[in-house]
Amino acid sequence: MARPQSPSATPLVDVPIFPFPHDDTVLNSLADATEYELPPRRQADDLVHTYWSVMHPLFPVPDRSRFMQSYNALFLGKTADIDERILLSTLNAMFAFAVQLHESTDRNGRERLSGKYFRRAQALLQLTVWEKGSIDLVQCLLLISQYLQCTNQPHQTWMTVGSAVRIAQSLGLHLTEVWSTPGDEGAALKRRVWQSCVIMDRTICIAHGRPAMIPDNTASTIRSLSHLSSEGDRNDHLTYDDFVAASLELCEIIHCAVRRYFSPPRTQNCSVGHAQLLEPSTTEENMAHILRFDGCLRRWENSLPGSLKYGGSSSLRDASTTRQAAVLHLRLLHSRILLFRPLLARYCSETDPDSHPNGILTEHMLERCASECVRAAQNTISIVTQYSMLDICTILPAWWFRVFYMYTAAMVLAVSTLRLDLFPRSTTEVAWQNAQMFFQENEHLSEAVKVCKSALQRMVTRIE
């Protein structure tokens, strides 16, 4: 694997977590019946169970009950409700994820088998613009795009998410009347799939700096739909729909923040004299945006039901909602890092900290935002370290997301050493050492972990 050209290259963006399989033997085998080859039933059941247990609670695609009916029919030689090629493609994508989730398996064998299943999933799909779409096809594409996100194929990821979005729109899933009927299970599935489309669209846009495919006014219509879940399903207990809705709200907040912060600068007024003095500087405008979205994140966190609040009453939770609460909290911390990181960079790049070029009040706010960024990074590392030491990683997201969150947080700590007057090593050393230990202990998972560890060390060396 080639090293990233920049020491700040990021997993799930520049650094591939999974090697992209280039073996064409799977594609060549499609000329015969081997395209339908499946593992023995017991092995298939174990892989599917792993997917449902680890991946599905955090990204509830495909619909479990509908899929399992077709899955059982497939092994019994009966006709499935889902198109067989889409069913097999989805199943192989699930196999690919499940193999990667077996962390104790030898890396080479895990990557080889996972790549084999994924290439088969791609080959079986054979997507063309001439075929009529279906909600099963949308779910399959969303699943494949999640796997592609972990490879070094940003174009394929972008195009796969785009295909899922366009097919979903062709099915009318973006229309409120299609999925807004309370108690309608079919409507609930359509709503969940469309929400998942929006989440993937926003995630890819944030990661790769590309424009959103789904307009804001379309996405905003489904941000607060948890009331559509039936009362029998709720009982103050989060359903999948609740978790997806909360994830979507958080994703929309940070997407809007990133878009506003990195939008082209406003054309300055050409007025002279006192009128020109009233024009806010870029830093002042950015500060206003930061304050606004910091308030959005705070209100989002406060609005979560008790069963979704991290550290809330465990009596309101089962294993799935406990994990959902922990993962949402990690996502919140990551969102805060993304929100405050530009100001951390601005603060740490000042060559003369005592000059106050932006004014004393603005400098104080810059300092506070930089501190909030470092605090979010420390909390991220603390949570991942805590559950890893207790050997209860089932509370955490999949290992590739743990690598992503830990690397993003550790990079913040590395940059903070530029301002030892505000961030002395004594306040960040424990978190930094825990991050280094995490990467060392997880080098067996992927070559990307070694790349991240080396990138962090090179960053610190440059700064020192």
matplotlib code that plots the C-alpha trace (Angstrom):
import matplotlib.pyplot as plt

x = [0.0, 1.4, 1.8, -0.5, 1.3, 0.1, 0.7, -2.8, -4.4, -7.4, -8.9, -12.2, -11.0, -7.4, -6.1, -7.9, -9.0, -9.8, -7.6, -9.7, -9.8, -8.6, -8.8, -10.9, -11.4, -14.7, -15.9, -14.7, -16.5, -19.8, -20.0, -21.1, -23.1, -20.4, -21.9, -24.5, -22.0, -22.7, -20.8, -22.3, -25.5, -23.9, -21.1, -23.5, -25.8, -22.8, -21.8, -25.3, -25.7, -22.5, -23.8, -27.1, -25.4, -22.7, -23.5, -27.3, -28.1, -26.0, -27.0, -30.3, -30.1, -31.4, -34.8, -34.2, -37.5, -38.0, -34.4, -34.4, -37.6, -35.8, -32.6, -34.3, -36.2, -32.9, -31.3, -34.6, -34.7, -37.9, -38.8, -37.7, -39.6, -36.4, -34.9, -32.4, -29.4, -30.1, -30.6, -27.3, -25.4, -26.7, -25.9, -22.3, -21.9, -23.0, -20.6, -17.8, -18.5, -19.0, -15.6, -13.9, -15.6, -13.8, -10.9, -9.0, -8.8, -5.4, -5.4, -4.3, -7.0, -9.6, -8.9, -8.7, -12.1, -13.8, -12.5, -13.8, -17.3, -17.3, -16.2, -18.9, -21.4, -20.3, -20.4, -23.8, -25.4, -24.7, -26.5, -27.8, -29.8, -32.3, -33.7, -36.5, -35.3, -36.6, -36.2, -34.2, -31.7, -31.4, -30.6, -28.0, -26.3, -26.2, -24.6, -22.0, -21.2, -20.4, -17.9, -16.4, -16.1, -13.4, -11.4, -9.3, -12.1, -13.7, -15.1, -16.9, -18.2, -19.5, -21.2, -22.7, -24.3, -25.5, -27.1, -28.9, -30.2, -31.4, -33.2, -34.7, -36.0, -37.4, -39.4, -40.7, -39.0, -38.2, -41.9, -43.4, -46.7, -45.0, -43.7, -45.6, -48.5, -48.3, -48.3, -47.7, -44.7, -44.1, -44.0, -41.6, -39.2, -39.4, -38.8, -35.8, -34.2, -34.6, -33.1, -30.2, -29.7, -29.5, -27.0, -24.7, -25.0, -24.1, -21.3, -19.6, -20.0, -18.3, -15.5, -14.6, -15.7, -18.2, -21.7, -24.7, -26.9, -30.0, -31.3, -31.6, -35.4, -35.8, -33.7, -35.3, -38.7, -37.6, -35.5, -38.1, -40.2, -39.8, -43.4, -44.4, -43.3, -46.2, -46.8, -46.4, -42.9, -41.7, -42.3, -39.4, -37.2, -35.5, -36.4, -34.2, -36.3, -35.4, -31.7, -31.7, -33.6, -31.2, -28.2, -29.7, -30.2, -26.6, -25.4, -27.4, -26.0, -22.4, -23.1, -24.5, -21.7, -19.0, -20.8, -21.1, -17.6, -16.0, -18.3, -16.6, -16.0, -18.6, -17.7, -16.5, -18.2, -16.2, -17.3, -14.7, -14.5, -16.6, -18.9, -15.9, -15.1, -18.5, -17.7, -17.0, -13.7, -13.7, -12.7, -15.6, -18.0, -16.7, -17.0, -20.6, -21.2, -19.3, -21.5, -24.6, -23.8, -22.4, -25.8, -27.4, -25.3, -26.1, -29.9, -29.6, -27.9, -30.5, -33.4, -32.3, -34.6, -33.2, -32.4, -30.2, -28.3, -24.8, -24.4, -28.2, -30.2, -29.3, -32.8, -34.1, -31.8, -31.1, -27.8, -28.6, -29.7, -26.7, -24.5, -26.5, -26.1, -22.4, -21.9, -24.1, -21.9, -18.8, -20.4, -21.2, -17.6, -16.4, -18.8, -17.4, -13.9, -14.9, -16.7, -13.8, -10.8, -10.5, -10.3, -7.8, -5.6, -6.1, -5.2, -2.1, -0.8, -0.4, 3.2, 2.8, 0.2, 0.4, -0.3, -4.2, -4.7, -8.4, -9.1, -8.9, -12.5, -12.1, -8.8, -10.4, -13.1, -10.5, -8.7, -12.0, -12.9, -9.4, -9.8, -13.2, -11.6, -8.9, -11.4, -13.5, -10.5, -9.5, -13.0, -13.1, -9.8, -11.0, -14.2, -12.5, -9.7, -12.1, -14.3, -11.2, -9.5, -12.7, -12.8, -16.3, -15.8, -19.4, -20.4, -18.2, -18.6, -16.8, -13.0, -12.5, -14.7, -12.7, -9.5, -11.1, -12.3, -9.0, -6.9, -8.9, -8.7, -5.0, -4.2, -5.9, -3.6, -0.6, -1.5, -2.2, 1.6, 2.1, 0.7, 2.2, 1.3, -2.3, -2.0, 1.0, 2.0, 1.0, -2.7, -2.6, 0.0, -2.3, -4.7, -1.8, -0.2, -3.5, -4.0, -0.5, -1.2, -4.4, -2.7, 0.0, -2.4, -4.5, -1.8, -2.9, -6.3, -5.1, -2.1, -4.0, -3.5, 0.3, 0.0, -2.0, 0.5, 3.4, 1.5, 1.0, 4.6, 5.8, 3.4, 4.8, 8.4, 7.7, 6.3, 9.1]
y = [0.0, 3.4, 5.9, 8.9, 11.9, 14.1, 13.3, 14.4, 11.9, 10.3, 6.8, 6.4, 9.3, 9.0, 5.9, 2.7, 0.5, -2.5, -3.3, -3.0, -6.4, -6.3, -10.0, -10.6, -14.3, -13.7, -11.6, -14.2, -17.0, -15.3, -17.1, -20.2, -21.2, -20.3, -16.8, -18.4, -20.2, -19.9, -21.0, -24.0, -23.1, -23.1, -20.8, -18.5, -18.4, -17.4, -14.6, -13.3, -13.4, -11.4, -8.7, -8.4, -8.2, -5.7, -3.7, -3.6, -1.8, 1.1, 1.1, -0.8, -1.8, -4.2, -4.7, -7.8, -9.6, -9.2, -10.2, -13.3, -14.6, -14.5, -15.8, -18.9, -19.5, -19.3, -22.2, -24.2, -23.9, -21.9, -18.6, -15.6, -12.3, -10.3, -10.5, -13.3, -11.4, -8.4, -10.9, -12.6, -9.4, -8.0, -11.3, -11.3, -7.7, -8.8, -11.7, -9.3, -7.1, -10.0, -11.5, -8.2, -8.0, -11.2, -9.2, -12.3, -13.8, -13.6, -10.3, -11.8, -14.5, -12.0, -9.5, -12.2, -13.8, -10.4, -9.2, -12.3, -11.8, -8.1, -8.7, -11.3, -8.7, -6.2, -8.6, -10.0, -6.5, -5.6, -2.3, -0.7, 2.5, 0.5, -1.7, -0.6, 0.1, -1.3, -0.6, -3.8, -2.5, 0.8, -1.1, -3.2, -0.1, 1.5, -1.5, -1.7, 2.0, 1.5, -1.1, 1.1, 3.9, 1.8, 1.3, 3.7, 4.1, 7.5, 7.7, 4.3, 5.3, 8.5, 6.9, 4.1, 6.5, 8.6, 5.6, 4.7, 8.3, 8.5, 5.2, 6.1, 9.3, 7.5, 5.3, 8.5, 7.8, 11.5, 12.4, 12.8, 11.2, 8.0, 7.2, 9.4, 7.0, 6.1, 2.4, 1.4, -1.1, -0.5, 3.2, 2.8, 0.8, 3.5, 6.2, 4.4, 3.7, 7.3, 8.5, 6.2, 7.7, 11.1, 10.0, 8.4, 11.4, 13.8, 11.5, 11.3, 15.1, 15.9, 13.3, 14.3, 17.9, 17.3, 18.9, 17.2, 15.3, 15.7, 19.3, 20.7, 21.2, 17.6, 16.3, 18.5, 17.0, 13.8, 15.1, 14.8, 11.8, 9.6, 10.5, 8.3, 5.1, 3.3, 3.7, 0.0, 0.1, 3.0, 2.6, 5.1, 2.5, 3.6, 1.7, 1.6, 4.5, 6.6, 5.9, 6.6, 9.9, 11.0, 10.1, 12.0, 15.2, 15.1, 14.5, 17.4, 19.8, 19.0, 19.0, 22.5, 23.7, 22.4, 23.9, 27.3, 27.4, 26.4, 28.3, 31.0, 34.2, 36.9, 39.7, 42.6, 45.9, 48.4, 51.3, 53.5, 55.3, 54.3, 52.0, 49.7, 49.5, 47.9, 45.0, 41.8, 40.0, 36.4, 35.2, 37.1, 35.6, 32.1, 32.6, 33.5, 30.3, 28.2, 29.7, 28.9, 25.3, 24.7, 25.6, 23.2, 20.3, 21.2, 21.3, 18.0, 16.3, 17.6, 16.5, 12.8, 10.4, 9.0, 5.6, 7.3, 9.6, 8.4, 7.6, 7.7, 5.1, 1.6, 0.4, 2.0, 0.1, -3.3, -4.3, -2.6, 0.8, 0.8, 0.5, 3.1, 5.6, 5.1, 5.4, 8.5, 10.1, 9.3, 10.8, 13.9, 14.2, 13.8, 16.4, 18.8, 18.1, 18.9, 22.1, 23.5, 22.1, 25.0, 27.4, 25.2, 25.3, 29.1, 29.5, 27.2, 28.9, 32.3, 33.4, 36.1, 35.0, 38.3, 40.5, 40.0, 40.8, 39.9, 41.8, 40.5, 39.2, 37.3, 35.9, 34.6, 32.9, 31.4, 30.0, 28.6, 26.9, 25.4, 24.1, 22.5, 20.8, 19.3, 18.3, 16.5, 14.6, 13.6, 12.4, 10.3, 8.6, 8.0, 6.3, 4.0, 3.2, 2.5, 0.0, -1.6, -2.2, -3.8, -6.0, -5.0, -3.6, -4.7, -1.3, 0.4, 0.7, -1.6, -1.5, 0.6, 3.4, 3.1, 3.6, 6.6, 8.3, 7.6, 8.9, 12.1, 12.7, 11.9, 14.3, 17.1, 16.3, 16.4, 19.8, 21.1, 20.8, 23.9, 25.9, 24.4, 27.6, 26.5, 22.8, 21.7, 18.1, 17.2, 17.8, 15.7, 13.1, 10.4, 10.7, 10.7, 7.6, 5.8, 6.6, 5.4, 2.2, 1.7, 1.8, -0.5, -3.1, -3.0, -3.1, -6.7, -5.4, -3.5, -2.0, 1.3, 1.2, 1.2, 4.0, 6.1, 5.4, 6.5, 9.6, 10.7, 10.1, 12.1, 14.9, 15.2, 15.0, 17.9, 20.0, 19.3]
z = [0.0, -0.9, 1.8, 1.7, 0.3, 3.1, 6.8, 7.5, 5.1, 6.8, 7.0, 5.1, 2.9, 1.7, 3.5, 2.4, 5.3, 3.1, 0.0, -3.1, -4.8, -8.4, -9.1, -12.2, -11.7, -10.0, -12.9, -15.4, -13.5, -14.2, -17.5, -15.6, -12.5, -10.1, -9.8, -7.5, -5.3, -1.6, 1.5, 3.5, 5.4, 8.8, 7.7, 5.9, 9.0, 11.2, 8.8, 8.5, 12.3, 12.7, 10.3, 12.1, 15.5, 14.7, 11.5, 11.3, 14.6, 13.4, 9.7, 9.5, 5.8, 4.5, 6.1, 8.3, 8.2, 4.5, 3.8, 6.0, 4.4, 1.0, 2.5, 3.9, 0.6, -1.2, 0.8, 0.6, -3.2, -3.2, -5.0, -3.0, -2.8, -3.7, -7.2, -6.9, -8.3, -6.0, -3.1, -3.8, -4.3, -1.0, 0.7, -0.6, 0.6, 4.0, 3.9, 3.0, 6.0, 8.4, 7.5, 8.2, 11.6, 12.7, 14.2, 15.5, 12.0, 10.1, 8.2, 4.9, 5.0, 6.1, 3.4, 0.7, 1.7, 2.2, -1.2, -2.8, -1.5, -2.3, -5.9, -6.3, -4.9, -7.5, -10.3, -9.5, -9.4, -13.0, -12.7, -15.9, -16.5, -18.5, -15.7, -13.4, -9.9, -6.6, -2.9, -2.6, -5.2, -3.3, -0.1, -1.9, -3.4, 0.1, 1.5, -1.3, -0.9, 2.7, 1.8, -1.0, 1.6, 3.3, 0.1, -2.0, -4.6, -3.9, -7.5, -7.2, -3.8, -5.1, -8.1, -6.1, -3.5, -6.4, -8.1, -4.8, -4.5, -8.0, -8.0, -4.6, -6.1, -9.2, -6.7, -5.1, -1.7, -1.4, -1.3, 2.1, 1.2, 0.3, 3.8, 6.2, 7.0, 10.8, 11.5, 7.9, 7.9, 4.2, 4.7, 7.6, 5.4, 2.6, 5.2, 6.7, 3.3, 2.2, 5.5, 4.9, 1.4, 2.9, 5.5, 3.0, 0.7, 3.5, 4.7, 1.3, 0.8, 4.1, 3.6, 0.0, -0.2, -2.9, -3.5, -2.0, -4.4, -2.2, -1.8, 1.8, 1.5, 0.5, 3.3, 5.9, 5.6, 7.3, 10.2, 12.9, 12.0, 15.1, 16.0, 13.1, 14.9, 16.4, 20.2, 20.7, 19.4, 21.4, 25.2, 25.6, 23.9, 20.7, 17.6, 14.5, 13.1, 16.1, 15.8, 12.1, 12.6, 15.3, 13.1, 10.2, 12.3, 13.5, 10.0, 8.7, 11.3, 10.6, 6.8, 7.0, 9.3, 6.9, 3.9, 5.5, 6.9, 3.6, 1.3, -0.9, 1.1, 0.8, -1.6, 0.5, 0.2, -1.7, 0.5, 2.0, 5.3, 8.3, 6.2, 5.5, 9.1, 9.7, 7.4, 9.5, 8.9, 7.7, 11.2, 12.8, 10.3, 10.9, 14.6, 14.2, 12.3, 14.9, 17.7, 15.8, 15.1, 18.5, 19.8, 17.3, 18.6, 22.2, 21.4, 19.4, 22.4, 24.9, 22.7, 22.7, 24.6, 27.8, 26.1, 23.6, 25.9, 26.6, 30.3, 30.8, 32.7, 31.6, 32.6, 29.4, 27.2, 25.7, 24.0, 20.7, 22.2, 24.6, 21.6, 19.6, 22.5, 22.7, 18.9, 18.7, 21.4, 19.5, 16.4, 18.4, 19.6, 16.1, 14.9, 17.5, 16.3, 12.7, 13.9, 16.0, 14.1, 11.6, 14.6, 16.3, 13.2, 13.1, 16.7, 16.6, 13.4, 15.0, 14.9, 17.6, 20.1, 22.0, 19.1, 19.1, 15.4, 15.6, 18.8, 22.4, 22.6, 19.3, 20.4, 23.7, 21.6, 19.3, 22.4, 23.8, 20.5, 20.3, 23.8, 23.0, 20.0, 22.1, 24.8, 22.3, 21.0, 24.5, 25.3, 22.0, 22.9, 26.5, 25.4, 22.8, 25.3, 28.1, 26.3, 24.6, 27.9, 29.3, 26.2, 25.4, 21.9, 21.1, 22.6, 20.0, 16.2, 13.8, 14.1, 10.9, 12.4, 15.7, 13.7, 11.9, 15.2, 17.0, 14.1, 13.8, 17.6, 17.8, 14.9, 16.9, 19.9, 17.6, 16.2, 19.8, 20.6, 18.5, 21.4, 24.5, 26.4, 26.2, 25.8, 27.9, 27.4, 30.9, 29.9, 26.7, 27.3, 28.7, 25.7, 23.3, 24.8, 24.8, 21.1, 20.3, 22.2, 20.3, 16.9, 18.1, 19.5, 16.3, 13.6, 12.9, 11.6, 8.5, 6.9, 7.2, 10.9, 10.5, 7.9, 10.4, 13.2, 11.0, 9.8, 13.4, 14.3, 11.3, 12.2, 15.7, 14.4, 12.0, 14.8, 17.2]

ax = plt.figure().add_subplot(projection="3d")
ax.plot(x, y, z, "-o")
ax.set_aspect("equal")
plt.show()
